[in-house]
């Protein structure tokens, strides 16, 4: 089978399309005939050699890719939730061989049945970002109807799903984004969009119940300004696992009796419950996948270069196989 592998860390050119042996599923795994994956910031961070959180997990040669959508080809002896022919989407084992491949073997517990309403390419855009957005908005953010929610980086892969999840749960949703994305976000349900280049959110907002920082930009000043707009006892959730909270940020939170946490930190639902919640909202027509561009697997380097601009609306998808 064909798969992307890297034998050294570096730029997009280190990714090679190779012939490798098709994996066999372990007892608790499924073998997935992959139709689509997508490009996440973690992919190019890993390709470059990782960060403080990821580096110790990375052993060359290495496969890339966090998302997969496809058809179950084979099930392990202990798997009861899936059968051959099921359409599934999820996040393969990490660290592992990645999802930029024609077949993957991965734990069945990390996959869910695909929504009925969408294509493989759309499903491939969702899993890892849906897990992060669900964790931030639902698990940690505890969003409630009529709460005021501010989402930074609202047009990105995680951000656009966070907007949709919060709106589906009945919140009043405010996003920060470039002016280019204002109409896009209001179309997804955002009640207000603040142009971060020309407007200062900290001067416009107050009494926010939940701030969810899904921006790819690491900036402690944004964190501090976000605390300023929180109501007493509010919640701040951030996607930057590689950037621990500073003392001045923690002191600012304490003055407001506010909670600050990083995604993946405590109160995390399982892959299955997050993805099944996403599936339900998609099938109800309350959430949709946003695909900015589709590349064939052999053009993965171009897909990474575009992702590294950090100005992608929604997700870049890698099409592994054409859907019939």
Secondary structure, DSSP 8 states (H G I E B T S, - for coil): -EEEEESS-SSGGGEEEEE-------TTEEEEEEEEEEE-HHHHHHHTT--TTTGGG--SSEE--S-EEEEEEEE-TT--S--TT-EEEE---SSSS-SSBSEEEEEGGGEEE--TTS-HHHHHTTHHHHHHHHIIIIIIT---TT-EEEEETTTSHHHHHHHHHHHHTT-EEEEEE-GGGHHHHHHHT-SEEEETTT--HHHH---EEEEEE--S---HHHHHHHHHHEEEEEEEEE--TTS---HHHHHHHHHTT-EEEETTSSS---HHHHHHHHHHHHHTTS----EEEEEEGGGHHHHHHHHTTS--SSEEEEESS---
